[in-house]
Amino acid sequence: MTIESARQRIAALWERAAFAAEPAVNLAMARIVVGLHTLWILLSRDPSAMSGTPTEFWRGVSASARLRYLIFPQMTALEPVIQGAVVIALILLILGVAARPAGLIAAVGIYHLAPLETLIWTASPYARGLTLAPLMLVVLAVSPCDRALSPGSRGQRDTHASWEYGWPLRLMQLWVAQIYLFSLIGKLLRTGWTWGSAEHMRDWFLWFNQDPQVAVFSTMGLWLADHPVLCALIGVTTMALEAVFVAAVFSPRARRWLVPVALAFHVGILLTLNVHVAETWLLLIFTNWGWVYAQIQRRSASQTLDTRPA
């Protein structure tokens, strides 16, 4: 095989994977999932209130960081308006009403609001559930995400497959998959391959179950800490899942196995470490909603025939 033929083959594989046709309903459901997820996180906090914190809290925030996220302290009158506009935009996005401009408005607003809570919670605007939201909202704003499950859509187009619905969905799925891949890279850089050892996993289970204020579930984590073999098995399988999950983006067959395993993995994290990963619910964008829609219609048609008089 020549270098040119190999290059053409790789390009063809990428074209087939990245631009594979998807039903319009899959992209529409991704719109709803991303919108609901973002709205849930936004309403569970009050980032706009952070603008009114005393100026002492802002001394460690560089001027470049403020400009980068369009943050100006003491905008107590404007910030609630911005947050309210984002909430309205997210609701319109979920309903599919003016979804594309609403997605763009929500993206800009979330990009601005998300870092505000870092003043009291963490040193960076990452890993609090809104890291992917601005990116996904921009993709939805520039894609035909409103051609299904919206007032102006036609029911006949719900199951119509096209590359137009495939590339934005694949891009958003790739961003979800990178969470697992970068998590593995972080483990290897900070701890090395011993991260998955029984001793290291035992330390994690004990550490996250010591504080009664956050340890809602403690029975399973403490029980696992007493079983080294299970600790090692969990550590190894965790790293393996993070290494191969990216296959779910490009392989429907791998998706059927890896997504349920990842969901079970996050439930396990919650029950053993009391850690809720906010991005867990974004795994729903891997679901083939077109297939689900077709099965529901087929069952409905079958029941209609069965109820007809003989």
Buried (B, 14 or more C-beta within 10 A) or exposed (E): EEEEEEEEEEEEEEEEEBBBEBBBBBBBBBBBBBBBBBBEBBEEBBBBBBBEBEEEEBEEBEEEEBEEBBBEBEBEEEBBEBBEBBBBBBBBBBBBEBBBEBBBBBBBBBBBBBBBBBBEEEEEBEEBBBBBBBBBBBBBBEBBBBBBBBEEBEEEBBBBBBEBBBBBBBBBBBBBBBBBBEBBEEBBEEEEEEBBBBEBBBEBBBEBBEEEEEBEBBEBBBEBBEBBEBBBBBBBEBBEBBBBBBBBBBEEEBBEEBBEEBBEBBEBBBBBBBEEBBBBBBBBBBBBBBBEBBEEEEEEEEEEEEEEEE
